[in-house]
């Protein structure tokens, strides 16, 4: 058993407070660790997962910070949005609304994958809200190879029929993602699934999220490149070394757009927080701990 799974049980990493809030008619589920703490940090998860995938990272950061995460619309315990959809502007408005609901007017923002794209737009459009920005293995666009792989993953998740037990779900996530720390297989099984009328454990995520990996997602790329040029907050990019959603051309262009961008290369694949949470936490903490 790895160090993280041995030292932290699912109960030990769970949030201290969880509730649902309504932002412009959209129901969003919010979790907080150390809710009375100082130095707030907002964690933004990726596509077709949910905020509880942050639990071990959030608990570690909450040793000396207030940590906030929410299920993006269409994910986890937040409501689906079949009418208004899943465009970037809607995600940004939700994030701003959550900040207002929890009483935060300035915070650090850490986003992984889809959450990094959201974080980038949030920092550009709401500079007074974002103190420091961490982008985990995503940016204004994906490499061609990554776009194909992302579409394959999202399509596979959308077509997942379900499981007879949580143990079956854990076994599935372990087989599909053997590179993850075991605690994340368990978190996915327990928080990414719901039990339906037939007694089967099926995905909570809206199947329409699949289109984020296609033309609907690519249409956001020009807006995100424009956003990159407007980011003023200190920024860190964690660019996975072994398999990444990014390539040298995209990272070079991003560095040109954000001249103050720092780049670190964790020795992982795309799922940095789940493959090596200790390294992820160390990078994030060192960057956020610097004076503004």
N, C-alpha and C positions, 0 to 999 in steps of 0.2 A: 504493500500500500504506500502511495506517495506521501510526502510530508504534509501537504495541505489537507488531504482527506483524513490522515491520521490525527492531525491536531484540531481540525474543525469539523464538527458534525453539522448536519443540515440545520438543526435547531440553533446551534451556536452562531451560524452566519446569517440567520433570518433577520429581517428588518425589525426595528424597535416600534415602528408605527406604520400602519397601512390604511389607506382610505381611498374612496373614490371622490373625484371632484368633477364639476361640469364646467367646461370651457366653451363658450359660444355654442351651447347645445350638445357638445360632444362629451360623453362620459369617459373619463380617463382614470386609470388606477395608479395611485402614487404610493411609493414606499420610501421610508426614511430611516436612516441609521444615525444615531446620536442626534436626534431632532432638536435638541437644545444647544448644540455645539456652535462654534464659530467657524469661519472660513468655509462657507458652503461650496459644494461641488455637485454639479449636475451630470449624471451618467446617462448616455443615450445609446440604446442597444441597436443591434442590426435587424435585418429583415427576417420575418417569420420566426423570431424568438420572442422573448419578453424580458422585462426588467429583472426578474429573479435570477437570470443568468449572471448578473453582476454580484450576487450575494457575497462570495468570498472576497472579491476585490473591494466591495463597498464596506464590508466589516473591517478590513484592514485599514482603509483610508479613514474610517470613522473613529479610529483611535484618537485623532486630534482634529477632526473636521465634522461638519454636518454634511451628510451625504444624502442626495435625493435622486431617485430614479423613477421613471414612470413607464407603463406599457404604452408604446405608441399606438395611435388609433389603428384598429384592425388586428391588434396583437394582444395576447394574454387576456387579462380581465378588463381591458378597455373595450368600448363598443366598436363594432364594425361601422364603416362609413360608406355604404353603397351609393348614396346620393352625391355626397361631396367628394368622395374618392380619396386618393392617396398622393396628391401632388405635394411637392416640396413646400409650397406656401402654407398648406394646411398643417403639415408637421411643425413648421416654424411657429405658426400661430398657437398651436397646442403647447409647445415648449414655453413660450412667453406666458401663456395663460397659467400654466402650472407654476411657474416662478411667482406670479402674482398671488396665486392661491396659497402658496406655502410661505409667503411673506419675504421673498428674496428679491432684492433689486440689483445685486451684483454677485457673480459667482464664477468659479472656474467651470469649464465645460469639457467633458471627455466623451468622445463618440467613437464607436467602433462600426466599421463597414457602413451600412446605411446611416447609422447614427453619426458617423464622421461627416457624411455629406450634409446631414441636417445641422451639425455643429458648425460647419463652415458657413452655411447660409445664415445661421443664427448670429454668428460673430460679426458678419458683414452688415446685416440688416439691423442689428441691435447692439451696437458697440458699447453702449453704456452698461449693458447687462453682463457682457463676457469679459472677465478679467484676464484669464489665460485659457488657451485653447490647446487640446490634445486631439489629434486625428490618428486613429488606429487603423492602418492599412486600407485606407480608401481616400478618394479625393474627388475632384470635379468630374472625372470619368474613369472608366475601367479600361485596362488593356483589352485587346480583342480576345485573347485567350481567356482572360478572367471573365469577360462578359459571357462567353459561351459556357464556362464552367458554372458561373453563378446561375445562369438560366437553367442548366441541368439540375442543380441542387434545388432551386425553388420549385421546379416542375416535379421533382421527385417528392418533395415535401407536400406539395399541393395534392399529389395523387396518393398519399399515404392513407390506407384504409382504416387502420386502427390496430389496437392490441387488446388481447384478452386480459392482461394484467400489467401492473406497473413493472413487474420483474421482466416481462417480455419487452416492454418499452426500453428499459435500461439496457437489456441485451442488444437491442437494435441500435441504440445510440453508441454503444460500445463498439459494435461491429463497424458502423459507418464512420465513426470518428475515434479510432484507437489512439490517436495522438493527444486527445484531451485528457486532463486529469479526471479521475473517476468521479469526483464530486460533481462535476458538470454533467455527466451522464445522468446522475440521479436528479439534479435540479431540473434538467430538461424533461425528464419523465414525469416529475411531480407538478411542474408548473406550466408546461407547454401543452398539456392534454386536458381534456374534460371527459367525463363519463357520460355517454349518450343513453338514450332510452333503451338500447339493446344491451347495455352493460359493457360496451366496448369503450376503450380509451382512444379518443380521436383528437386531431389537432384543433386548437382554439383559433388559430390564425385564419383570417378571411382568405379564401382561395384567390380572390381578386388581387392580392398582393403579388401574385406571380408576374403581373404586368410591369412591376417595377424593374424587372430584369430585361424588359423588351423596349419597345419604342417609347413607351410612356416615361421610362426612366431616362432614356437617352435624350429626350427633349429637354430635360433639366440641365444637361451638361453646359450649354452656353451661359445659363444663369449662374451656374456654380463657378465657371471660370471668371465671370465678371465679379462674383462675390470674393473670390480669392484675391483679386486686385484691390479689394476694399478692406481686407482684414488688417486691423491695427493692433490687435491684442498679440502679446508674445505667443508664439505657436510652436508646437512640437509635432512632428510626423513620426509615427512608429511604422516603419516599412519592413514588413516581414522578409526574412532573408531566403527561406526555403521555397515558399510558394506564396505569391502575393497577388492582390487585385491590381497592383500597380506595376509599371515598368520604368526603365531609366528615362525614357522620353517624357512620360507624364510627370515623374518626380522632378526632372529638370525644369520643365515648364512651370510646375507649381512653385519651385524655388525662385524662379524669375518673377512670378506674380507676387510672392510673399518673400521679399528679400531677407526678412528677419527670421524665416522659418528654420528651425533646427531639425535635423534628421537623425534618427537612431535606427539601427538594424538588428532587432531581436532575432535570435537564431531559431525561428519557428516558421510554420506556415501561416496562412491568413488569420486563423483564429487565435491571435496572440494571447488575449486574456484567459482563454481556456486551456491553451497548450502549455504556457509558462506564466501563470499568474504572478509568481514571485518576481520574475523579471519585469513584467508589466507594471506591477505595483511600484517597484524600485524606480523605474523610469518616470512614472507619473509623479510619484512623491518628490523625487529630486527636482523635477521641473516646477511643480507647483510651490515648492518650499522657497524658491528664490524670491527675493524682494521684487516688488512690482517695478 
